[in-house]
């Protein structure tokens, strides 16, 4: 039996996913919102069994710290495995200037380290 990891969407990723759904709902409709969020959720669910899916981040510093990127259509999910959990930090539109959106990732990583983790 494969080891299963806990999947944890951090607050910024939750907000970004809600915003993706809202934008698709307003611009295209319910089916588009559901299709896009389901595609992202389905891809993220695979991380429970395969925490090394995706590719290493292009940013060498983030890659050296274990951050990976999972491509879900037009969206990029930034995550890393810590112990027996996979933490999703951000979900961004790959067509935007997403490196600017990720500038706070270093601070978020430090805050996560300060919190006692049940997953280590």
For each residue, the residues with C-beta under 8 A, 3 or more apart:
1:
2: 49
3: 49 84
4: 48 49
5: 47 48 49 51 81 84 85 86
6: 48 84 85 86 119
7: 44 45 47 48 85 86 88
8: 85 86 87 88 119
9: 13 14 17 44 88
10: 13 14 87 88 89 108 112
11: 14 15
12: 15 16 89 90 104 108
13: 9 10 16 17 77 88 89 90 91
14: 9 10 11 17 18
15: 11 12 18 19
16: 12 13 19 20 90 91 92
17: 9 13 14 20 21 37 40 91
18: 14 15 21 22
19: 15 16 22 23
20: 16 17 23 24 36 37 40 75 91 93
21: 17 18 24 25 33 36 37
22: 18 19 25 26 33
23: 19 20 26 27
24: 20 21 27 28 29 32 33 35 36 37
25: 21 22 28 29 30 32 33
26: 22 23
27: 23 24 32
28: 24 25 31 32 33
29: 24 25 32 33
30: 25 33 34
31: 28 34 35
32: 24 25 27 28 29 35 36
33: 21 22 24 25 28 29 30 36 37
34: 30 31 37 38
35: 24 31 32 38 39
36: 20 21 24 32 33 39 40 73 75
37: 17 20 21 24 33 34 40 41
38: 34 35 41 42
39: 35 36 42 43 72 73
40: 17 20 36 37 43 44 72 73 75 77 91
41: 37 38 44 45
42: 38 39 45 46
43: 39 40 46 47 70 72 77
44: 7 9 40 41 47 70 72 77 79 88
45: 7 41 42 48
46: 42 43 49 50 53
47: 5 7 43 44 50 51 53 70 79 86 88
48: 4 5 6 7 45 51 86
49: 2 3 4 5 46
50: 46 47 53
51: 5 47 48 81 86
52: 68 81
53: 46 47 50 68 70
54: 68 69 70 71 77 79
55: 68 69 71
56: 63 67 68 69
57: 62 63 67 68 69 78
58: 63 69
59: 62 63 67 99 102
60: 63 64
61: 64 65 106
62: 57 59 65 67 78 102 105
63: 56 57 58 59 60 66 67
64: 60 61
65: 61 62 80 109
66: 63 80 81 82
67: 56 57 59 62 63 78 79 80 89 105
68: 52 53 54 55 56 57 78 79 80
69: 54 55 56 57 58 76 77 78 79
70: 43 44 47 53 54 76 77 79
71: 54 55 75 76 77 94
72: 39 40 43 44 75 76 77 91
73: 36 39 40
74: 93 94 95
75: 20 36 40 71 72 91 92 93 94
76: 69 70 71 72 91 92 93 94 98
77: 13 40 43 44 54 69 70 71 72 88 90 91
78: 57 62 67 68 69 88 89 90 91 92 102 105
79: 44 47 54 67 68 69 70 86 87 88 89
80: 65 66 67 68 86 87 89
81: 5 51 52 66 85 86 87
82: 66 85 86 87 112 117 119 120
83: 117 119 120
84: 3 5 6 119 120
85: 5 6 7 8 81 82 117 119
86: 5 6 7 8 47 48 51 79 80 81 82
87: 8 10 79 80 81 82 112
88: 7 8 9 10 13 44 47 77 78 79 91
89: 10 12 13 67 78 79 80 105 108 109
90: 12 13 16 77 78 101 102 105
91: 13 16 17 20 40 72 75 76 77 78 88
92: 16 75 76 78 96 98 101 102
93: 20 74 75 76 96 98
94: 71 74 75 76 98
95: 74
96: 92 93 101
97: 100 101
98: 76 92 93 94 101 102
99: 59 102 103
100: 97 103
101: 90 92 96 97 98
102: 59 62 78 90 92 98 99 105
103: 99 100 106
104: 12 107 108
105: 62 67 78 89 90 102 108 109
106: 61 103 109 110
107: 104 110 111
108: 10 12 89 104 105 111 112
109: 65 89 105 106 112 113
110: 106 107 113 114
111: 107 108 114 115
112: 10 82 87 108 109 115 117
113: 109 110
114: 110 111
115: 111 112
116:
117: 82 83 85 112 120
118:
119: 6 8 82 83 84 85
120: 82 83 84 117
